[in-house]
Amino acid sequence: MDEERLWLVDRTYTDKGLVSLVYATTDGERVLQRQRSMNMLQQGVEVTAATTADPDDLDPVEDEETRQRYAEEASRMADQHDPDDAV
């Protein structure tokens, strides 16, 4: 199966030196969550506007309000950025 494109919709900094990234489909229905260390990011590892993932690795978004927010943000990111843009 083809990989699916997802767009960055949320970035949260934790008190443990991690950055939690949430990428979502443009319909807001499915997400992929990743964590990166602040050290990695400070050493030049970039957070990109989009990523791709196997659909089997995606989690559903259960909450309607969250799904709508993710859909709006993913669509905005897709309209304003190329997938490989550092954001």
C-alpha positions as CSV (number, residue, x, y, z in Angstrom):
1,M,0.0,0.0,0.0
2,D,1.2,3.5,-0.7
3,E,2.4,5.8,2.0
4,E,0.2,8.6,3.1
5,R,1.2,12.2,3.4
6,L,0.6,13.9,6.8
7,W,1.1,17.5,7.8
8,L,2.4,18.9,11.1
9,V,-0.5,20.1,13.2
10,D,0.9,20.3,16.7
11,R,4.2,20.7,18.5
12,T,4.5,20.4,22.2
13,Y,7.7,20.8,24.3
14,T,7.9,18.6,27.4
15,D,9.8,19.2,30.6
16,K,11.9,16.1,29.8
17,G,13.8,17.7,26.9
18,L,11.5,16.2,24.2
19,V,9.4,17.7,21.5
20,S,6.2,15.9,20.7
21,L,5.1,16.3,17.1
22,V,1.7,15.4,15.7
23,Y,1.3,14.9,11.9
24,A,-2.3,14.5,10.5
25,T,-4.0,13.8,7.3
26,T,-5.7,16.8,5.7
27,D,-9.1,15.4,6.7
28,G,-8.0,15.2,10.3
29,E,-9.1,11.6,10.6
30,R,-5.7,10.0,11.3
31,V,-2.5,11.0,13.0
32,L,1.1,10.0,13.5
33,Q,2.9,11.0,16.7
34,R,6.7,11.4,16.9
35,Q,9.0,12.5,19.6
36,R,12.4,14.2,19.1
37,S,14.9,15.2,21.6
38,M,15.8,18.9,22.0
39,N,19.4,17.9,21.5
40,M,18.7,16.4,18.1
41,L,16.9,19.6,17.0
42,Q,19.6,21.8,18.3
43,Q,22.2,19.8,16.3
44,G,20.4,20.5,13.1
45,V,17.8,17.7,12.7
46,E,14.9,19.6,11.0
47,V,11.2,19.3,11.7
48,T,9.5,19.3,8.3
49,A,6.1,20.6,7.3
50,A,5.1,17.1,6.2
51,T,6.0,13.4,6.5
52,T,4.9,10.2,4.9
53,A,3.8,7.0,6.7
54,D,2.3,3.6,6.1
55,P,-1.5,3.9,6.7
56,D,-1.3,0.9,9.0
57,D,0.9,3.0,11.4
58,L,-1.6,5.8,11.8
59,D,-3.9,6.3,14.7
60,P,-7.6,7.4,14.4
61,V,-8.6,10.8,15.9
62,E,-11.7,10.0,18.0
63,D,-12.7,13.5,19.1
64,E,-14.7,15.6,16.6
65,E,-13.3,18.9,17.8
66,T,-9.7,17.7,17.6
67,R,-10.4,16.1,14.2
68,Q,-11.7,19.5,12.8
69,R,-8.8,21.4,14.3
70,Y,-6.2,19.0,12.8
71,A,-8.0,19.1,9.4
72,E,-7.9,22.9,9.4
73,E,-4.2,23.0,10.4
74,A,-3.1,20.2,8.1
75,S,-4.9,22.0,5.1
76,R,-3.3,25.3,6.0
77,M,0.2,23.7,6.2
78,A,-0.4,22.0,2.9
79,D,-1.4,25.3,1.3
80,Q,1.5,27.3,2.7
81,H,4.4,24.9,2.7
82,D,6.2,22.4,0.6
83,P,6.4,19.0,2.3
84,D,10.2,19.3,3.0
85,D,10.1,22.9,4.3
86,A,11.7,23.2,7.7
87,V,9.2,24.6,10.2
